[in-house]
Amino acid sequence: MADEPIKLITTACTACKANYQVPDTIAGKTIACKKCGQKFIIQALPPPYPLVAKLAVDNQLLTVKQVAEAMALQVALKKAGREMPLEEIFLKKQMLRQEDLFRLLIAANRKLDKEFGAILVKENLGVQADIDAALKEQSDRFTNSGDCFLIGDLLVASGKLTREKQEALLAQQQRKDALKLLRLYSPKHGQSGAAAPQPEEPAAAVPDAEAQKVVASKQEVFTDKKFFRIRNLDKAFVHYALGRKLITQEEADQALSEQLKLYEESKRRMLVGDILVALGVIQPQQRDRMLVEQKRSEEADLTFGEMCIKMGAVSQERLDLAFSLQTKQLREKRLKASVAGILIQIGDLTEEQAEVVKQKVLEELAAAAQKDSGEMTHAGRFQLQDCEFEFEVSSDSLKAVIHSKAEDLGTVSAEHIRNYLAGKQIIHGIANDQDIENFLKQKPDKRRPFEIAVGRPARPGREGGIKYFFETEPLKVGSIQEDGYIDYKDRGEIPHVAQGDLIAELIPMIQGEPGVTIYGETIPVPHIKEAKIRVGAGVELSEDGTRAFAKIGGRPELSFGGKLSVLAEMKIKGDVCWETGHIDFPGNIEVGGTIQTGFRVKAVQITAKEILGAEIEASGDILISGGISGAVIKTQGGVTAKYIQNSRIAAFGDVVTQKEIIDSTIDTSGACIVKGGKVIASVISAKMGVEALDIGSEISSPNKLKVGVDQQLDQKLAEMKQAINELEARKLAVTEEVGKLDAEEQSLQVQIARSAQDQDRSEVEIRSLKKKQADPAEDQAQLSARINELHQKAKTAEKMINELFEQQDRFEQKKLDFQSRLREVEEKIAERNAEREGIMRWAQQQQGNPVVRARGAIFSGTAIFGPHVSMILRESYKRAQLKESRVLDPKSDVEWELKLSMIKA
C-alpha cells in the first residue's frame, strides 16, 4: 500500500512573521524560527481572503467572523456537490446588500485590472501607454454610462491584445468569471441571479438613462470615502437600534433613505442618529448613548488630534503619521488602536500628556455645552386633553420648555404634564405642581414658554498650580559693546533670596462638580490633577508640601524640567587652571579669567571671559564675554559668546554669537544666531532656525544646516528613557530579592514552629515520666535515661529556636535594607519621569521654526535640511530667507518645499 502524500500547511513566526511550509503532522509542536530565533507554536494560517472579502472587511462592511462563516459555508456546499460564489453567499445570508457588493466588485476588479496591465507590460505583451488608455476608457465608460468592462476586453476590441492571451491571463489571475459577476450584481439588472446581457464587444452595451443615473449616483457615494465610512457606521447604528427595539424596520429604512437623499441633493453628510431625532423617533440622549456604545472612535480620534495640534503637543506631520499607522494596523492586523494610543506607542506623547489632552477636549466640550445651553433644538408637538402643546429640549439636555396657545387649558392638570414627561424619560428638575398649575391657568395673551424641567450644569474644576515669588525668566544676558565684548554687568536685576525666604507656594486645585441632565444622566467633569512642587538643592518643603523655602541664600532658579533650586555662587578671580583644578559645583560659577585647555567645569550657570579647549557641563546658561575655542559644551540652557571656533556645543537654549561660528558643530533646541558675522564650514542643527549676516563664503567648505527639528531633545529624552529603564531593572531585581527573603523567612517560620513543637513534646513527656518515677515498680534507671535524653532534646530544640530567631532577625534587617533601596529606586524613577515629562511639556510649547535667514548673503553649496524636505543651493543669494512650508497647489506633485524669499532692507 502506497504511503499517503504529506499534506503541507503554512505557518508563520509570531515575532518576525516569516512564513514556513511544514507537514501538518507537526501542528501544535514548538519550533525555533530560522530567521529571528524566536520559538513559536506551529499553527496553520487561515486561508487568504478573496479580494472582495478583504475590501469588505477593510471598509467595515463585513466583520472577520462573517467572512469566515461565509467561507466555511462555501466549503461545505462544495463538499455537497454545489458550487456557489462567495459573493452570492454574502447576499443570501444578508451579510451585504446588492448595491454594496456591486461597489466592492467594481473596486476589486479595478485593482485586479491594474495588476492585469502590469503583467502585460512585464511579459512584453503590451506597453504602459496602452494600459493607461484602457484604464481611462474603463473609468470613463463606467462614470458616463454605468457600463462594466474589463481592460482586457477594451484592449482586445482595439486590437492591442488577442482574446486567447486575455483568457490565459484571466485564468492566471483566477478571475474568468469577473465580468459575469460584475453584470450579475449590477443595479441595472435587478436582483442577484437575474440574467445579464453579454455583449460581444464593449461598444455594444447601451444602458438606459435611468440606469445611468442610478449607477452614477452610487459611484459618487462610493468615491466620497468620508460619506461612505459614515454610511457604513450608520448601518451598524441602525442595526443596533433595531436590536434594542428603539426603532422599527420602516423607521430605519426611512432614515437611511433620507440620509442618502440629503447627500445626493446637497452633498450634506448627516448622521442617521440625527435624522431619527429630527423625525421624533428617538430622544437625543438615546442617540448619544448608542453612539458611545457603538464606539464611534473616528470622531473622537479627529477631535483628539485637533486638540494635540492646538496645544502644540505634536506636529501635524506626526499626527498624520499616527493616522497612517492606525490605518495600516487596521488593514494588516484587524485591530483598531486609538490615535492617542499610537502617539504614546511611537513616543510622541506620554500617557500623562495624552490624559491632559483628553481632559482639555472635555473642558472645551463642556464650555461649548455651557455656551449653547440656551439653544433649543429638539422640538415637537403633543396633545393633552384635546389641547395642543409645543415642547422643546435644549441641545445640552439641561432645559425643557412647554408652551401652548390654546384658549383654555382647564382640562389639563399637572399630573397630565408629569405623565407626558415620564413618557419622554424626563425625571430630573421637574417644576412643582403649583407652578405647573399656575402656568396652565394663565390667559393665552399672558402665557409665556414655561421651563417645565431644568437640569444642573456641570461646574468644571481648576487645575492646581504653583505661584513663584521671584522672576523665573532671566531678564537679559547682557549688552554687546562696540568692540564686540558682552558686558554682563548690564543684565538687569538678578533675583536673589535669603535663607528662610518663601520662594514658591502651591495653588490648590478645585474639584469640579458633575451636572445632571433633565433625563437624570450625569454630566461628567474633567479629571483635575494636583500640582506638586519639585525641589532640588537649596530648597526645602513645608510638612504639607504646599510651600517651598530657601535653605540657603543665593539665586533661585526654575529648571526647564520644572525643578526649583536655590543656588550658591562661586567666584574665581583668575583662570580655571592647575591652581584650581577641575571644578564640580552645585551652583553658579563666575570665572574672572579663562577656562583653560584640558580642564572640566560642571555647574548650573557659568560665566567666564573665555573658554579654550575645556569640557563644560551646565544645567543653566553659559555666558562668555569673549570667545569659545576648541571646547566641548553640554548645557540645558543657552550659550552666548563673542565667537565660537572649532567647538562642539549641545544646548537646549539659543546659541548666540556676535562675530562668527567657524568649523563647529552646534546642536540646539533653540535658535542659532550670529548677530554680526558669518557661519563658516559648520554643521548646525537648530529647532528654531539659523540666522546670520553671512552663511558660507566663496572659498570655505559649505555649511550643513538642519532646522525645525530637535535632535538635541530626542537624544536627551532617549537618554532619560534609558536611565528610567535601568532604574526599573534595578527595581525589579530588588523586588525579586525581597521576594526571595520573604520565601526564606516563611521557611524559617516553619522550622521555628517545628523546633518549638519538638521542645513542647519533650517537656510534656518529661513531666509524664517524672510521675512514673514515683512508682517503685517502674524501671527507674530506664526512666532516668529517657528523661536525660529528652532534656538534651529540649535543649537542642531551644538552641535551634534561638539560632533561627537570630537568623530571622538578620533576614528582617536585610528586608528593611532592600525595602529602603526599593523606596529609593522608586523615588528616583518618579523623579526622572517627572523631569522627563517637564522637559516634554517645555518642548511642546515651542513648535519648530524651519527657517534659514542670511541678512547679507547665503552662498552656493549650503545644504539645508527641514523636517520634510532638503536641498543644496546651486547659486548664492543676497538678503535671503529659506523656509519650509506646505505647498497649497493641489496639482503639485510635492507636498513640501523650501520657499525662497527676499529680506526687506
Summary of the structure (lengths in Angstrom):
residues: 905
radius of gyration: 40.0
end to end distance: 97.6
largest distance: 132.4
contacts: 2761
relative contact order: 0.04
helix: 42%
strand: 22%
